[in-house]
Amino acid sequence: MSDTPANLRYAKSHEWVRTESDGTVTVGITDHAQELLGDLVFVETPEVGAGLEPGGACAVVESVKAASDVYAPVGGEVVAVNEQLADSPELVNSDPYGEGWLFRLKPAGDLGGLMDADAYQAMVDEES
Amino acid sequence: MLIFERSRPGRGATAQAPQSPAEVSSLPERFRRSSRVPLPELSELDVVRHYTRLSQKNFSIDTQFYPLGSCTMKYNPRACNSLAMLPGFLNRHPLAPASHSQGFLACMYELQEMLTDVTGMKGGVSLTPMAGAQGEFAGVAMIRAYHDARKDTARTEILVPDAAHGTNPATATMCGYTVREIPTDDSGDVDMAALEEALGPHTAGIMLTNPSTLGVFERRIKEIADRVHKAGGLLYYDGANLNAILGKVRPGDMGFDVIHMNLHKTFSTPHGGGGPGAGAVGVSERLRPFMPIPVVAREDGGRYRWLTEKDLPQSIGRLSAFAGNAGVLLRAYVYMRMLGRAGMSRVADFSTLNANYVMARLREKGFELAFPERRATHEFIVTLKRLAKETEVTAMDVAKRLLDYDFHAPTTYFPLLVPECLLIEPTETESKETLDAFVDAMAQILEEARTSPDKVKGAPYTQPNRRFDEVRAARELDVAWRPGTGVGEEAREGRAG
């Protein structure tokens, strides 16, 4: 059973979003997504300063099974990326909601279009 | 053991070596090597044994059933090889004038004609792309050239269904297009509502494989073609799955404007191992002016000649110094001439019959099909999602266990849309006995997965190497040997007893 923290918001394409105290948002992929992908061998993060369109492909996660795009759950400007993932992509597997975060955004819109944990979990349950 | 580790100083095939040191005085001092190249030193017999042993460790179509979906690993008749190696072909210089190459040019012309006929691409075929990937590139470059020639430059998007080969979005991107993914509906066809929504004045074209990588025939292909054309886009056909429809239905008749053919999949040229490849492209009439050159033409007097930029000034250009991989094209030519028109459609008959037979028998044995209500084309998908949940035995485990039963594994985890999948393509060249033996092995592995899952998870046991750490291999890719570093030692320690 995958973990779905209640304090996060979720996108259909399996990204999570956490609002930080300074108003920025942190983005990563969910526990369910990392489980499906299997052991990651490569993560490509966006560049700091890049402007992301909501729903646009903005990062790549690659496992021995598949390479998959990560979509921006909300638009905005990238203010930080997780540099550790270049050498340690496995952090996304071991700690998807913590050390395995992908990037941080200054959001251009609100998170209204995203799901809460219950809705996301229900979607995952229905898929499997 | 690596060939470097068998090396002993001074050993070599001395009878073949120059008797006196090479004359280097004309080479400036600074360009001369000051130390020896660190190449292995072995006798000729040592080298022969080393590579013969390596070849015996291989799984190959010459020794084992090879049901690698989406790759059409069928048997290439030996005649294709031996006839392409006739001295007249082998010794022809690529710069020989056309007047000295009429036989070769006639073969290429006829190959163009046969491919044109079997695909229904009325604008003709160019044989020049050197591989499937280059064929794809040439195809999309022609789409681009077509729109550019019409000054229709707002078309910046190529649509690609999510079931596509990964090369399709890569090709579109290489040609400067933005890729827009189109989802697949539950029965494996293109989602028409999503297609309709995506089409517009920015649509340059759509790249489709039909039958798709899901092993099913896209039933609404005419409707898709009509809608894409109506929006001003062109249709690109990925020829990877041509084996299923050979002599039955033609991409040109389905409404496609451009197609690339993987001659190694369908027309019996060398598979894998670096090829050499051949990715012929066929076009509809409106794309003919943009074909890559050179193309062979037959003149009124029956003479053959190369068409160049003078004949096709709007061509996307040359993709290689000469005219594609001549020897490989000859193999495809021989294969097609041996099959003839009737043989061509028997390829489709038997490749689809074999796939449907294996599919039906695996279903009987308790395997779950990804699209149980659909008839298979030349390949089909088994999903082990439920098995993985119940027993933790995954598609990868089953694939590895098949090696112990002396079968090459099917394609695993592709297409990405189907979880825990095996994409199985038996091809037309296998006998019923071989197919039955494969089904029996699969049934036995299913039984093992339920009764002793650890056994399956530990496979393979009978191969020269046990299971590789694929994650580490991908994260720390290092395949270069360097003297004195001990690289290669670990692989030996990990070997099974």
Interface residues (C-beta under 8 A of the other chain):
Chain A: L36 D39 V41 F42 V64 K65 A66 A67 S68 P89 E90
Chain B: G166 T412 Y413 L416 P419 E470 V471 A474 R475
